[in-house]
Amino acid sequence: MKTSQYILSALMLAAAVHASAQSKDGEKFAIKASAEIGLGNSISTTSTLPSSRKASAGDYGIDFGWTFFEKDRHRLEANIGVAYRSTSLTFDWDAMDYDYAAPASADMDGETYQRYYEIGYMSQKVDLGQIAVPVYLTYAYQCNEWLGFHADLGVRLGFKSSCKFKDVSGSAYSYGVYPQYDDLKIDDAYLNNFGTTNLANARRIAPEASGFSASVLVGVGAECRIYGPLAADVSFRYNAGVTNMFKEQYKNATSFSHATAPVNYTVDKGQAVKPATGYLHSSKQNQFSIRMGLIYRF
């Protein structure tokens, strides 16, 4: 008798838990907290500099949803959210040689000359922070009382919050050739920062990101009811950029001048390294990501 009572009690408890985990009638609104992690390269780029490029990105934020249509197992939901998005770009190249006409401000004696650079290697890292605002529609199909699948379509708007030249490393050998002195070559370290130098010690020119960017958002996912109004969501998303994330600061820089050279020198400011992002023709978001979150429906 006791055994049957235990079994009956257990069944009643399981039924109560199961019932409490179901979707309640009238759940028109949702609050969705989530984290999104980029898979693979997150930005598609083209550049005048012969470098390898890779980018990683992720964000975390909160979305607000409103169910405006529901019939049988089908549901349509409008969503808007806000998130902080962090993107890191790394640029690497092995060697690069160039020269340019150095102005008088690049010589300790006020002479003009031809300055030559031989970049042994260089690596740069630039970090971009954005406030992201996703606006999208969700179509959901409820398989049963605890599991449903959905598809998302919309846009993601990005607003710059920070852009930093995070790191630089590498070495460069430079020298000057003076035509007015029968093409005299000078590479002594005491003069005009010639010779071999560590680029980590150079002054860094600030990168310039676009103040606004936009991408098309598409995704699919599954929502599983956990308990009561709480549900877990796992989605895969793809963001296809339609605008550039960085400004092209040095356009058409195939042959360098003092103003467009990746590394240059002046007496008063010393050696300077320009951000590799400034040479990007195109820098559009192109990210496949996984998104995990918790949903509270009411």
Disulfide bonds with the S-S distance in Angstrom:
none
